[in-house]
Amino acid sequence: LAFDTGTITLTAGKDSTITFTNDDAGTQHNIAIFPSSTDLSSPLFRGDLVTGPGKVTYSIPALKAGTYFFHCDVHPTMTGQVVVK
């Protein structure tokens, strides 16, 4: 269980979209974005769960420039970073 990318790049100060494809049949995944890997109490974004195979376009609210942490809520070892420039 892993994301096919470890880094998502978004534009600072603008609403963005992430197209998320789950190819794992019968398995739920999502993306949740947090300020950091140690601050998981206040998600900046939490996408709906997608049961595979399935695809969704998440609408991400504008974020300030910086580096953030993301994971799958169902499989929290699936992780990566969001770089906002």
LUMNU-214051 format. One record per residue (C-alpha): residue in three letters; x, y, z; residue number from 1. Coordinates in steps of 0.25 Angstrom, whole numbers. Each point is the difference from the previous one (the first is absolute). Example, Ala and Ser with C-alpha at 12.3 -4.5 7.8 and 13.67 -1.06 7.14 Angstrom:
<atoms>
  res      X      Y      Z    n
  ala     49    -18     31    1
  ser      6     14     -2    2
</atoms>
This chain:
<atoms>
  res      X      Y      Z    n
  leu      0      0      0    1
  ala      6     13     -5    2
  phe     -2     13     -7    3
  asp      6      0    -14    4
  thr      6     14      3    5
  gly      7      5     13    6
  thr     -2     15     -4    7
  ile    -12      8     -4    8
  thr      3     14     -4    9
  leu    -11     11      1   10
  thr      0     15     -3   11
  ala      0      9     13   12
  gly    -12      8      2   13
  lys     -9     -6    -10   14
  asp    -11    -11      1   15
  ser      5    -13     -7   16
  thr     -4    -13     -4   17
  ile      6    -14      2   18
  thr     -5    -11     -9   19
  phe      1    -13      9   20
  thr     -1    -14     -7   21
  asn     -1    -12      9   22
  asp      3    -13     -8   23
  asp     -1     -9     13   24
  ala    -12     -8     -3   25
  gly     -9      0     13   26
  thr      9      8      8   27
  gln     -3     14      5   28
  his     11     11     -1   29
  asn      0     16      1   30
  ile      9     11      2   31
  ala      0      9     13   32
  ile     10     12      0   33
  phe      6      4     13   34
  pro      9     12      5   35
  ser     11    -11      3   36
  ser      2    -14      3   37
  thr      0      3     15   38
  asp    -13      9     -1   39
  leu    -11    -10     -4   40
  ser    -11      6      9   41
  ser     -4     11    -10   42
  pro     -1     -4    -14   43
  leu      1     11    -11   44
  phe     -8     -9     -9   45
  arg     -6    -14      1   46
  gly     -5     -7    -13   47
  asp    -12     -9      0   48
  leu      4    -15      0   49
  val      0     -6    -14   50
  thr     -2    -15     -1   51
  gly      8     -6    -12   52
  pro      0     -1    -11   53
  gly     -5     15      0   54
  lys      4     14     -3   55
  val     -3     14      6   56
  thr      4     14     -1   57
  tyr      3      6     13   58
  ser     -2     16      1   59
  ile     11      5      9   60
  pro     -2     13      7   61
  ala     11     11     -2   62
  leu     13     -3      9   63
  lys     11      9      3   64
  ala     14     -3     -5   65
  gly      7    -11      7   66
  thr      2    -15      1   67
  tyr    -12     -8      6   68
  phe     -2    -15      3   69
  phe    -10     -9     -6   70
  his     -5    -15      3   71
  cys    -11     -9     -2   72
  asp     -9      0     12   73
  val     -3    -15     -2   74
  his     15     -4     -2   75
  pro      8     11      7   76
  thr     13     -6     -4   77
  met     -3      5    -14   78
  thr      6     13      1   79
  gly      6     12     -8   80
  gln      2     15      0   81
  val     -8     11     -7   82
  val      9     11     -4   83
  val     -7     13     -2   84
  lys      8     11     -8   85
</atoms>
